[in-house]
Amino acid sequence: MVKHRESRPGQKAAGGLGAKPRRDMPGKPPAKPAHASRLAKPSRDHGERVNEQRDAATASAAPERPLIVRCGERPTERVPVILESLGAGDFHLIDSGNGLKLEQYGPYRIVRPEAQALWPPSLASHVWDNADAIFTGDTDEDGMGRWRFPREALGETWPLQLLGVDFLGRFTAFRHVGVFPEQIVHWAWMKEQVEAAKRPLKVLNLFGYTGVASLVAAAAGAEVTHVDASKKAIGWARENQALGRMEKLPIRWICEDAMKFILREERRGNKYDIILTDPPKFGRGPNGEVWHLFEHLPLMLDICREILSPKALGLVLTAYSIRASFYSIHELMRETMRGAGGVVESGELVIREAGLDGRTPSRALSTSLFSRWVPK
Ligand SMILES: C[S@@+](CC[C@H](N)C(=O)[O-])C[C@H]1O[C@@H](n2cnc3c(N)ncnc32)[C@H](O)[C@@H]1O
């Protein structure tokens, strides 16, 4: 994808999940930007301080509002929930081990770093050595690196399909290939909701990346709003739409800072039936707006709650690479959804190894945390 550090970068997030609620109501501007006090704190090293100063200049431009003080019961809970995928469409995880994973993406077998794979691989080394593409480089999540093609030189992109939707795989400099396949479980759930609803649902896909979830929702019959800060990612999403000849489907592609967008939707009173939000740990809006998961997540969920329609079917949050238990986002979700009834279910998204044939379940690879509010 996109050659920038926004997708799943490894930078350190400042602060904690502790944005304090204010007793005033939304709409009233906060006394000072929420970042102001944090920015005054001494930082650990010069690099971080420079970053914080730069962030101060850009972040203060982002409009903010205080958190709403929620009353009522917290939704009941269902924990731990492990949403497991054995692959779908053109994807399955073949094997993993020694800090690597071997995946099947359509015609290609791909080797990428995977810090969670602490165990030895199951398959013989010649199977791994015979992969079509191997990513080598920074072992950090989202570190830069290079692709090596041991068998023959491959083009930059190739066609793939998941849940009936066509899209392009692409060898990017940040090891990603245009889809985070552990999300299939959320997308399959969303597809079911959209198909079962007897009305056109409105779906908001925040941090939507290459648009696979947006296309799945639209193909199932939803009206979709897709928001991402990266022009390249939006361009890729539109390419995917054209590839599947889905241009006529109702999708609004919006290149904007996710927070800015939802704040405006809240002011305008626009509502959505399903919201998917998959924020990176750190990212930037098109005008340099700063996104820090640990600082901004409480407000993001708070606003998402306000723009859920009265008959909403779900608010789905995925969080990657954060040093937190799923309980951190679970309890935040329950506080945010106080008084809304329903259930909050949280846990992990895992992918199960499926072997060379894609049908032989073996070990589970943990990929991310999630928390999902549903009305029942
Ligand atoms: C983790 S990826 C999302 C993956 C996607 N949901 C999927 O599963 O295919 C993160 C995306 O967030 C976008 N992003 C980063 N900062 C942003 C911001 N401030 N506002 C909107 N999008 C942002 C990046 O451009 C990137 O496409």
The ligand as a Tripos MOL2 file, in Angstrom:
@<TRIPOS>MOLECULE
LIG
   27    29     1     0     0
SMALL
NO_CHARGES

@<TRIPOS>ATOM
      1 C1         -4.8670   -0.3510   10.3070 C.3       1 LIG1
      2 S1         -5.2000    0.2650    8.7340 S.3       1 LIG1
      3 C2         -6.8820   -0.1810    8.6260 C.3       1 LIG1
      4 C3         -7.1090   -1.5460    8.0490 C.3       1 LIG1
      5 C4         -8.5020   -1.8400    7.4790 C.3       1 LIG1
      6 N1         -9.5620   -1.5710    8.4160 N.3       1 LIG1
      7 C5         -8.5800   -3.2650    6.9860 C.2       1 LIG1
      8 O1         -8.7600   -4.1500    7.8030 O.co2     1 LIG1
      9 O2         -8.3290   -3.4730    5.8060 O.co2     1 LIG1
     10 C6         -5.0560    1.9380    9.1860 C.3       1 LIG1
     11 C7         -5.5290    2.9620    8.1810 C.3       1 LIG1
     12 O3         -5.7200    4.1510    8.9330 O.3       1 LIG1
     13 C8         -5.4310    5.2640    8.1090 C.3       1 LIG1
     14 N2         -5.2100    6.4330    8.9870 N.ar      1 LIG1
     15 C9         -4.1520    6.7200    9.7680 C.ar      1 LIG1
     16 N3         -4.3490    7.8720   10.4570 N.ar      1 LIG1
     17 C10        -5.5880    8.3080   10.1160 C.ar      1 LIG1
     18 C11        -6.3820    9.4180   10.4990 C.ar      1 LIG1
     19 N4         -5.9330   10.3320   11.3700 N.pl3     1 LIG1
     20 N5         -7.6280    9.5430    9.9760 N.ar      1 LIG1
     21 C12        -8.0940    8.6260    9.0850 C.ar      1 LIG1
     22 N6         -7.3770    7.5500    8.6790 N.ar      1 LIG1
     23 C13        -6.1430    7.3880    9.1790 C.ar      1 LIG1
     24 C14        -4.2230    4.8240    7.2990 C.3       1 LIG1
     25 O4         -4.1170    5.5740    6.1000 O.3       1 LIG1
     26 C15        -4.5400    3.3370    7.0670 C.3       1 LIG1
     27 O5         -5.1430    3.1470    5.8180 O.3       1 LIG1
@<TRIPOS>BOND
     1     1     2 1
     2     2     3 1
     3     2    10 1
     4     3     4 1
     5     4     5 1
     6     5     6 1
     7     5     7 1
     8     7     8 2
     9     7     9 1
    10    10    11 1
    11    11    12 1
    12    11    26 1
    13    12    13 1
    14    13    14 1
    15    13    24 1
    16    14    15 ar
    17    14    23 ar
    18    15    16 ar
    19    16    17 ar
    20    17    18 ar
    21    17    23 ar
    22    18    19 1
    23    18    20 ar
    24    20    21 ar
    25    21    22 ar
    26    22    23 ar
    27    24    25 1
    28    24    26 1
    29    26    27 1
@<TRIPOS>SUBSTRUCTURE
     1 LIG1         1 GROUP 0 **** ****
